[in-house]
Each structure stands twice: as structure tokens, then as C-alpha cells.
Amino acid sequence: MRCSACDKKLTDYEATRRSAESLEYLDLCNECYSYIAEDVPAIDRPDLRTIADEEELRDDLEYD
């Protein structure tokens, strides 16, 4: 599975992120999702989050 915005390969964690409202898969990597995170609440699987996902999410929050 690839990010629908930048075509990066998604991790298992990213691939299971869904819109909290529609329950549709978002198919966005952490970086691309960070741009819409405030407007599109999501349901994810924290048990699939890796250290790389944690670092990427932390980096994205620092630049906002």
C-alpha cells in the first residue's frame, strides 16, 4: 500500500489509519497526514506503531 498523496510505501500503522467519521482508510503516510490531522480525526492501531512511526510523528509535530 502506498500513500495516496506522495506515493511513499505505508507502514502497517499508517495503512490501518481510518477517518473517525467515515471509517474509510485514509491511505496517507504520517507526514502527509500531519497536514490534515487537526481537521480529520482518525482511528489508528497504536499496537502497530513502530519506533520509526513515533519519531516521524514527533518530528511532524515539532514543525507545525
TAVEN-V740838 format. One line per field, one symbol per residue. ss: DSSP state (2 for helix, 1 for strand, 0 for the rest). psi: psi as a letter, one per 20 degrees, with the letter a starting at -180 (. if undefined). burial: b if it has 24 or more other ideal C-beta (glycine too) atoms within 12 Angstrom, else e. A space follows every 50 residues. Layout:
ss=???
psi=???
burial=???
This chain:
ss=01000000100222200110000010000222220000000110022200 22222222222220
psi=qqpigijqpqrgghijpqphgijqphlqrgghhhhjhhhnqqprnhiipr hgggggggghhhi.
burial=eebeeeeeebbebbbebeeeeeeeebbbbbbbbbeeeeeeebebeeeeee eebeebbeeeeeee
